Amino acid sequence: MATETMKLRVKTGEKDGKNFWDDCGVLFVNKNDDGAVTSVTVRHNMFPNVEMVAFPPKSD
């Protein structure tokens, strides 16, 4: 099973045309051997002890 990892960032400000960003979490996309998404896990710094998981809808 493969996992794709993405940073979650939030824009915290702008000055002199420069954007400032804060890394606020990580998104993990879990896939099976066929490449289909099996689940998504989010870890966010606003909820340090909470693991949020989402599953794609199952086909009937």
MODELLER restraints for C-alpha pairs under 7 A, 6 or more apart:
rsr = mdl.restraints
at = mdl.atoms
rsr.add(forms.Gaussian(group=physical.xy_distance, feature=features.Distance(at['CA:1:A'], at['CA:31:A']), mean=5.74, stdev=0.5))
rsr.add(forms.Gaussian(group=physical.xy_distance, feature=features.Distance(at['CA:1:A'], at['CA:32:A']), mean=4.69, stdev=0.5))
rsr.add(forms.Gaussian(group=physical.xy_distance, feature=features.Distance(at['CA:1:A'], at['CA:33:A']), mean=5.42, stdev=0.5))
rsr.add(forms.Gaussian(group=physical.xy_distance, feature=features.Distance(at['CA:2:A'], at['CA:30:A']), mean=6.06, stdev=0.5))
rsr.add(forms.Gaussian(group=physical.xy_distance, feature=features.Distance(at['CA:2:A'], at['CA:31:A']), mean=5.25, stdev=0.5))
rsr.add(forms.Gaussian(group=physical.xy_distance, feature=features.Distance(at['CA:2:A'], at['CA:32:A']), mean=6.41, stdev=0.5))
rsr.add(forms.Gaussian(group=physical.xy_distance, feature=features.Distance(at['CA:3:A'], at['CA:28:A']), mean=6.45, stdev=0.5))
rsr.add(forms.Gaussian(group=physical.xy_distance, feature=features.Distance(at['CA:3:A'], at['CA:29:A']), mean=5.50, stdev=0.5))
rsr.add(forms.Gaussian(group=physical.xy_distance, feature=features.Distance(at['CA:3:A'], at['CA:30:A']), mean=4.47, stdev=0.5))
rsr.add(forms.Gaussian(group=physical.xy_distance, feature=features.Distance(at['CA:3:A'], at['CA:31:A']), mean=6.00, stdev=0.5))
rsr.add(forms.Gaussian(group=physical.xy_distance, feature=features.Distance(at['CA:4:A'], at['CA:28:A']), mean=5.78, stdev=0.5))
rsr.add(forms.Gaussian(group=physical.xy_distance, feature=features.Distance(at['CA:4:A'], at['CA:29:A']), mean=5.00, stdev=0.5))
rsr.add(forms.Gaussian(group=physical.xy_distance, feature=features.Distance(at['CA:4:A'], at['CA:30:A']), mean=6.49, stdev=0.5))
rsr.add(forms.Gaussian(group=physical.xy_distance, feature=features.Distance(at['CA:5:A'], at['CA:26:A']), mean=6.95, stdev=0.5))
rsr.add(forms.Gaussian(group=physical.xy_distance, feature=features.Distance(at['CA:5:A'], at['CA:27:A']), mean=5.77, stdev=0.5))
rsr.add(forms.Gaussian(group=physical.xy_distance, feature=features.Distance(at['CA:5:A'], at['CA:28:A']), mean=4.70, stdev=0.5))
rsr.add(forms.Gaussian(group=physical.xy_distance, feature=features.Distance(at['CA:5:A'], at['CA:29:A']), mean=6.35, stdev=0.5))
rsr.add(forms.Gaussian(group=physical.xy_distance, feature=features.Distance(at['CA:6:A'], at['CA:26:A']), mean=5.79, stdev=0.5))
rsr.add(forms.Gaussian(group=physical.xy_distance, feature=features.Distance(at['CA:6:A'], at['CA:27:A']), mean=5.08, stdev=0.5))
rsr.add(forms.Gaussian(group=physical.xy_distance, feature=features.Distance(at['CA:6:A'], at['CA:28:A']), mean=6.51, stdev=0.5))
rsr.add(forms.Gaussian(group=physical.xy_distance, feature=features.Distance(at['CA:7:A'], at['CA:23:A']), mean=6.87, stdev=0.5))
rsr.add(forms.Gaussian(group=physical.xy_distance, feature=features.Distance(at['CA:7:A'], at['CA:25:A']), mean=6.14, stdev=0.5))
rsr.add(forms.Gaussian(group=physical.xy_distance, feature=features.Distance(at['CA:7:A'], at['CA:26:A']), mean=4.70, stdev=0.5))
rsr.add(forms.Gaussian(group=physical.xy_distance, feature=features.Distance(at['CA:7:A'], at['CA:27:A']), mean=6.25, stdev=0.5))
rsr.add(forms.Gaussian(group=physical.xy_distance, feature=features.Distance(at['CA:8:A'], at['CA:23:A']), mean=5.96, stdev=0.5))
rsr.add(forms.Gaussian(group=physical.xy_distance, feature=features.Distance(at['CA:8:A'], at['CA:24:A']), mean=5.62, stdev=0.5))
rsr.add(forms.Gaussian(group=physical.xy_distance, feature=features.Distance(at['CA:8:A'], at['CA:25:A']), mean=4.85, stdev=0.5))
rsr.add(forms.Gaussian(group=physical.xy_distance, feature=features.Distance(at['CA:8:A'], at['CA:26:A']), mean=5.37, stdev=0.5))
rsr.add(forms.Gaussian(group=physical.xy_distance, feature=features.Distance(at['CA:8:A'], at['CA:27:A']), mean=6.72, stdev=0.5))
rsr.add(forms.Gaussian(group=physical.xy_distance, feature=features.Distance(at['CA:9:A'], at['CA:21:A']), mean=6.22, stdev=0.5))
rsr.add(forms.Gaussian(group=physical.xy_distance, feature=features.Distance(at['CA:9:A'], at['CA:22:A']), mean=5.49, stdev=0.5))
rsr.add(forms.Gaussian(group=physical.xy_distance, feature=features.Distance(at['CA:9:A'], at['CA:23:A']), mean=4.50, stdev=0.5))
rsr.add(forms.Gaussian(group=physical.xy_distance, feature=features.Distance(at['CA:9:A'], at['CA:24:A']), mean=5.44, stdev=0.5))
rsr.add(forms.Gaussian(group=physical.xy_distance, feature=features.Distance(at['CA:10:A'], at['CA:21:A']), mean=5.54, stdev=0.5))
rsr.add(forms.Gaussian(group=physical.xy_distance, feature=features.Distance(at['CA:10:A'], at['CA:22:A']), mean=5.40, stdev=0.5))
rsr.add(forms.Gaussian(group=physical.xy_distance, feature=features.Distance(at['CA:10:A'], at['CA:23:A']), mean=6.64, stdev=0.5))
rsr.add(forms.Gaussian(group=physical.xy_distance, feature=features.Distance(at['CA:10:A'], at['CA:24:A']), mean=6.68, stdev=0.5))
rsr.add(forms.Gaussian(group=physical.xy_distance, feature=features.Distance(at['CA:11:A'], at['CA:20:A']), mean=5.87, stdev=0.5))
rsr.add(forms.Gaussian(group=physical.xy_distance, feature=features.Distance(at['CA:11:A'], at['CA:21:A']), mean=4.48, stdev=0.5))
rsr.add(forms.Gaussian(group=physical.xy_distance, feature=features.Distance(at['CA:11:A'], at['CA:22:A']), mean=6.45, stdev=0.5))
rsr.add(forms.Gaussian(group=physical.xy_distance, feature=features.Distance(at['CA:12:A'], at['CA:20:A']), mean=5.51, stdev=0.5))
rsr.add(forms.Gaussian(group=physical.xy_distance, feature=features.Distance(at['CA:12:A'], at['CA:21:A']), mean=5.32, stdev=0.5))
rsr.add(forms.Gaussian(group=physical.xy_distance, feature=features.Distance(at['CA:12:A'], at['CA:22:A']), mean=6.35, stdev=0.5))
rsr.add(forms.Gaussian(group=physical.xy_distance, feature=features.Distance(at['CA:13:A'], at['CA:19:A']), mean=5.99, stdev=0.5))
rsr.add(forms.Gaussian(group=physical.xy_distance, feature=features.Distance(at['CA:13:A'], at['CA:20:A']), mean=5.12, stdev=0.5))
rsr.add(forms.Gaussian(group=physical.xy_distance, feature=features.Distance(at['CA:14:A'], at['CA:20:A']), mean=5.89, stdev=0.5))
rsr.add(forms.Gaussian(group=physical.xy_distance, feature=features.Distance(at['CA:24:A'], at['CA:44:A']), mean=5.88, stdev=0.5))
rsr.add(forms.Gaussian(group=physical.xy_distance, feature=features.Distance(at['CA:24:A'], at['CA:45:A']), mean=5.45, stdev=0.5))
rsr.add(forms.Gaussian(group=physical.xy_distance, feature=features.Distance(at['CA:25:A'], at['CA:43:A']), mean=5.40, stdev=0.5))
rsr.add(forms.Gaussian(group=physical.xy_distance, feature=features.Distance(at['CA:25:A'], at['CA:44:A']), mean=4.14, stdev=0.5))
rsr.add(forms.Gaussian(group=physical.xy_distance, feature=features.Distance(at['CA:25:A'], at['CA:45:A']), mean=5.72, stdev=0.5))
rsr.add(forms.Gaussian(group=physical.xy_distance, feature=features.Distance(at['CA:26:A'], at['CA:42:A']), mean=5.93, stdev=0.5))
rsr.add(forms.Gaussian(group=physical.xy_distance, feature=features.Distance(at['CA:26:A'], at['CA:43:A']), mean=5.33, stdev=0.5))
rsr.add(forms.Gaussian(group=physical.xy_distance, feature=features.Distance(at['CA:26:A'], at['CA:44:A']), mean=6.53, stdev=0.5))
rsr.add(forms.Gaussian(group=physical.xy_distance, feature=features.Distance(at['CA:27:A'], at['CA:41:A']), mean=5.89, stdev=0.5))
rsr.add(forms.Gaussian(group=physical.xy_distance, feature=features.Distance(at['CA:27:A'], at['CA:42:A']), mean=4.65, stdev=0.5))
rsr.add(forms.Gaussian(group=physical.xy_distance, feature=features.Distance(at['CA:27:A'], at['CA:43:A']), mean=6.55, stdev=0.5))
rsr.add(forms.Gaussian(group=physical.xy_distance, feature=features.Distance(at['CA:28:A'], at['CA:40:A']), mean=5.64, stdev=0.5))
rsr.add(forms.Gaussian(group=physical.xy_distance, feature=features.Distance(at['CA:28:A'], at['CA:41:A']), mean=5.01, stdev=0.5))
rsr.add(forms.Gaussian(group=physical.xy_distance, feature=features.Distance(at['CA:28:A'], at['CA:42:A']), mean=6.29, stdev=0.5))
rsr.add(forms.Gaussian(group=physical.xy_distance, feature=features.Distance(at['CA:29:A'], at['CA:37:A']), mean=6.84, stdev=0.5))
rsr.add(forms.Gaussian(group=physical.xy_distance, feature=features.Distance(at['CA:29:A'], at['CA:39:A']), mean=6.27, stdev=0.5))
rsr.add(forms.Gaussian(group=physical.xy_distance, feature=features.Distance(at['CA:29:A'], at['CA:40:A']), mean=4.65, stdev=0.5))
rsr.add(forms.Gaussian(group=physical.xy_distance, feature=features.Distance(at['CA:29:A'], at['CA:41:A']), mean=6.60, stdev=0.5))
rsr.add(forms.Gaussian(group=physical.xy_distance, feature=features.Distance(at['CA:30:A'], at['CA:37:A']), mean=5.82, stdev=0.5))
rsr.add(forms.Gaussian(group=physical.xy_distance, feature=features.Distance(at['CA:30:A'], at['CA:38:A']), mean=5.62, stdev=0.5))
rsr.add(forms.Gaussian(group=physical.xy_distance, feature=features.Distance(at['CA:30:A'], at['CA:39:A']), mean=5.28, stdev=0.5))
rsr.add(forms.Gaussian(group=physical.xy_distance, feature=features.Distance(at['CA:30:A'], at['CA:40:A']), mean=6.02, stdev=0.5))
rsr.add(forms.Gaussian(group=physical.xy_distance, feature=features.Distance(at['CA:31:A'], at['CA:37:A']), mean=4.32, stdev=0.5))
rsr.add(forms.Gaussian(group=physical.xy_distance, feature=features.Distance(at['CA:31:A'], at['CA:38:A']), mean=5.18, stdev=0.5))
rsr.add(forms.Gaussian(group=physical.xy_distance, feature=features.Distance(at['CA:32:A'], at['CA:38:A']), mean=6.33, stdev=0.5))
rsr.add(forms.Gaussian(group=physical.xy_distance, feature=features.Distance(at['CA:38:A'], at['CA:55:A']), mean=6.44, stdev=0.5))
rsr.add(forms.Gaussian(group=physical.xy_distance, feature=features.Distance(at['CA:38:A'], at['CA:56:A']), mean=6.83, stdev=0.5))
rsr.add(forms.Gaussian(group=physical.xy_distance, feature=features.Distance(at['CA:39:A'], at['CA:53:A']), mean=6.90, stdev=0.5))
rsr.add(forms.Gaussian(group=physical.xy_distance, feature=features.Distance(at['CA:39:A'], at['CA:54:A']), mean=5.77, stdev=0.5))
rsr.add(forms.Gaussian(group=physical.xy_distance, feature=features.Distance(at['CA:39:A'], at['CA:55:A']), mean=4.57, stdev=0.5))
rsr.add(forms.Gaussian(group=physical.xy_distance, feature=features.Distance(at['CA:39:A'], at['CA:56:A']), mean=6.60, stdev=0.5))
rsr.add(forms.Gaussian(group=physical.xy_distance, feature=features.Distance(at['CA:40:A'], at['CA:53:A']), mean=5.57, stdev=0.5))
rsr.add(forms.Gaussian(group=physical.xy_distance, feature=features.Distance(at['CA:40:A'], at['CA:54:A']), mean=5.13, stdev=0.5))
rsr.add(forms.Gaussian(group=physical.xy_distance, feature=features.Distance(at['CA:40:A'], at['CA:55:A']), mean=6.31, stdev=0.5))
rsr.add(forms.Gaussian(group=physical.xy_distance, feature=features.Distance(at['CA:41:A'], at['CA:52:A']), mean=5.66, stdev=0.5))
rsr.add(forms.Gaussian(group=physical.xy_distance, feature=features.Distance(at['CA:41:A'], at['CA:53:A']), mean=4.44, stdev=0.5))
rsr.add(forms.Gaussian(group=physical.xy_distance, feature=features.Distance(at['CA:41:A'], at['CA:54:A']), mean=6.51, stdev=0.5))
rsr.add(forms.Gaussian(group=physical.xy_distance, feature=features.Distance(at['CA:42:A'], at['CA:51:A']), mean=6.38, stdev=0.5))
rsr.add(forms.Gaussian(group=physical.xy_distance, feature=features.Distance(at['CA:42:A'], at['CA:52:A']), mean=5.17, stdev=0.5))
rsr.add(forms.Gaussian(group=physical.xy_distance, feature=features.Distance(at['CA:42:A'], at['CA:53:A']), mean=6.38, stdev=0.5))
rsr.add(forms.Gaussian(group=physical.xy_distance, feature=features.Distance(at['CA:43:A'], at['CA:51:A']), mean=5.89, stdev=0.5))
rsr.add(forms.Gaussian(group=physical.xy_distance, feature=features.Distance(at['CA:43:A'], at['CA:52:A']), mean=6.73, stdev=0.5))
